[in-house]
Amino acid sequence: MTFTDLKLTNAFFRDNFIGPKSDRPTVTVMRDGFAEVTLQTGRQHSRPGNMVSGPTQMALADTVAYVTIFTKLGITPMAVTSSLNVSFLRPCIGPSMRAEGTLVKLGQTLGVTDVRIFGEGRDAPSAIATVTYALPK
């Protein structure tokens, strides 16, 4: 089974996560075991030189991993981050960024996602991450 409803997934984020609209990512691609999420960055996400901050990149990595789990289980609100390991490779330059998540393994209790984060117009990732989600029973 796969779940790939972009409209419903974006509505889930809009309706369930508090914060300014400018901090809300947009799910742009969902297919079996893969998701892509974008974020328009602003001053609140940036370091000097228009570089996207590490915490912003980590948040987007976490979000795309969450959505990647959804592609297999449907929207699963109680799936929670168990671990997030990130390596920053080069500056992530805005004003937008995207994260691509590929499901590595989905078990009974854990889901593991490989994440690549890209600055606007970049082919090489600015960061890579492995994100593990604990799945509800």
Secondary structure, DSSP 4 states (H G I P E B T S, - for coil): -----HHHHHHHHHHH--S-GGG--EEEEEETTEEEEEEE--GGGEETTTEEPHHHHHHHHHHHHHHHHHHHHS--TT-EEEEEEEEE-S--B-SEEEEEEEEEEE-SSEEEEEEEEEETT-SS-SEEEEEEEEPP-
